[in-house]
């Protein structure tokens, strides 16, 4: 392992901030708020894979933010054969964004690993999420103070795995590929995106996907202590 590391770049959603848990709690809240009666587990079983598909399209610049926010819900309701008017879907979409960042569940070991790393390294965030939402998430979950810089896709105009967002983050942090490492859960966006510009990477494989054997993998955040 490169022991010249000075800068650690973290992804936020699905890496530190427990997106799936926080998202489920948000849907439970907004469905009740809007008097929508449906099975939350059934809804999530359809929504979660659809949402990942839409985020992939969004990363690839194939859909807009507005398209993603509307159609991930519409397609879910259509698949479940639940009739929901466009006006209601727009309201649910707004309520979801407004309330999602109020949740503050982090992955097990987040505070412990950040406390461990903070004295030794400069810590940073690179996220494809929306600027205002991501800032609020970090403040609400009490991890904002750990990080020197935060790079988001809206700021740069492109998303991971585009090299521009990684290079922007390195410039902002006054770091180089030689003295930095990327940690994230998404193989395509975080890991390949980093490796493609010569930035070392560790995959947080909490979802237990099959990852190429030459990739550094952790299954729990505290496993980072083996590398850093």
N, C-alpha and C positions, 0 to 999 in steps of 0.2 A: 504493500500500500504506500502511496506517495505520502511521505511524512513532512512535506513542505507546505501542507495545507494551512492557509490562513483565513480563507473565506468559505463559508458553507451556505449554499443557496437551497432553500426549501420550497417545494410546492406547498400550497395551503390546503385546498379542498382534497379530501380523501388521503391526506398525508399527515397533517396535524389536526385539522378541524374535521370532525366526524360528519361528513356531509350527509350520508344516508340516514343516520339517526336524527340529525337536526332537520333534515328535509321531511322525514316521516312525522315528526312532532309538529312541524309547520302545517303540513296538509291536514292533520287531525284538527288543528286549531281553526284553519280557514274553512274547512268543510262545515264544521259546527257553526261558525260565524255566519256562513251563507246558507244555513239550513239545507245542506246537501247531504242526503242520507245514502251512503253507499259503504261497502266493505273496504276499509282502508288497506288491509293486506292484499285483497284482490286488485285494488287500484294500483298499489305500489308494485305488484308483480308484473304489471304491464308497463307502468310509467317508467320505472327505473332503467330497463334496457332501452326503451325509446329515448329517454333523456340522454343516455350515453351516445346513442346514434346521432341525435341532433347536435350534441356538443362536438362530435367528430366532424360533422358537416360544417359547423360554425368555425372550428379550427382551420378547416380547409377553405374558408371563405366562400362556401357554397350557399349558406343561408345567413340572413341578417339576425341581429339580436332579437328584433321584434318577431321575426318568423319563428325562431327557436322558442321563444316564450309562449307564443300562442299555440303552435302546432304540436308541441310535446304534450299539451293538455288535450287538444282536440282529438289527436290520433288515439290517445289513451281512451277517451270517452267513446270514440267510434268503435274501437276494438272491443270494448265492454258492452256495446250496444246500449249506451246510455245517452239519451238526447239532452244536450245542454246547448242553450243558445249562445251565439257568438258573444253577445253582450256579457253574459255570465262568465264565459271563459276569460274574457278580457279582465273582468273584475277579479276573478280567482288568480289570474296571472299577476295582477298588481298587488293583491293581498299577499301572495306568496313571496314576492320580492320584498315587500315592505316588512314582512314578519320573519323571513328566514334568518336574517342576521341577528335577530333577538335571541336565537338559541345559542348555547355556548358549550355544547358537548365536544370534548377533544378526545383523541385516541389515548388509550391507556399508555402512560409513560411520557406524555408530552412535556409536562412541567419538569419532570425529573431529568429528561434528556436535555432540555433547553438550559436548565440550571447547570448541568454538567458541562455543556459545550460553551456556554456564554463566556466564562473566564478565559478560555483558550483560543477562541476563534471569533471573527466577526460574522454575525449571522444575518441572512438576507432572505427575502421572499421573492419568488417569481411566480406569478399567477395569471391564468387566462380569465379569471373572474372579473366582474365589473368593479371599477375603482371604489365607488362609494360603499357598495355592499361589502367588499373585502375589508376595507378599513374598519367598518362597523363590527364585522365578525371578530376581528383581531382585538378590538377594544373590549367588546362584550365578553370575550372568553379570556381576557386578561393576559394575552401573550404579545401585545403590540410592543411593549417596552424591550423585548428581547432582540428586536431587529433593527439593524442600522439603516437598511434601505428596503423599499418595497417597489418592485417593478410589476406593473400590470399591463395587460394587453391593450387596454384603451389608451394608455399613455404612449405606447410605441406604435400602435396602429396595426400590429400583427400579433399572432398568437403562437405559443409553443406548438409544434417544434420548429417554427421559423427561426433561422439563426439570428435574425435581427433582435429578437426579444432577449436572447441570451447575451448577445454582444452589448446591448443597451444596459442590461443588468450589471455586467462586468464593468463597464465604463462608469456607471453610477456608483459602484462600490469601490472604484479605483483598484480593481482586482484583475488577475489574468487567468487564463485557462490553466496555467501551470501551478498556481497556488490556490486553486478553488475546486470545489466538488458540488455536484447537484444531487439532491435527494428528493425523490417523488415516487408516486405510485403508478403513473401512467407510462407504460413501456414506450409507446410511440411519441407522446408529447414531451415527457420529462427525460427519459433515459436516452432514447435514440437522438432526440433533439440536442441534448448536451453532448453526447459522444460524437455527433456529426461535426461539432466545432472544436473537438479536441478537449472538451471539458469532461473530467472523470465523473462517474455517476454511480449511485447506489439505488436500487429499486426496493421500495417498501411494498413487498408483495403480500399484503394482508389478505388480498382476495384469492391467494393461492393459485395464481395462473401459471401456466407453463412458460418459463422464461428461458431464453438462450443460456446455455451453460457457462458462457464466458462473462456473464453479467454478475456483478456483485449484488447479492440479495439479502434483505433482512425481512423477518416475519413479524417482528415487534420493534418498536422504536428504540427500546433500550439495547437492542442488539447492535446499534451504532457504536457502542463502546468498544466493540471488537475492532472497529476500523478507525475510530477517531479518538 
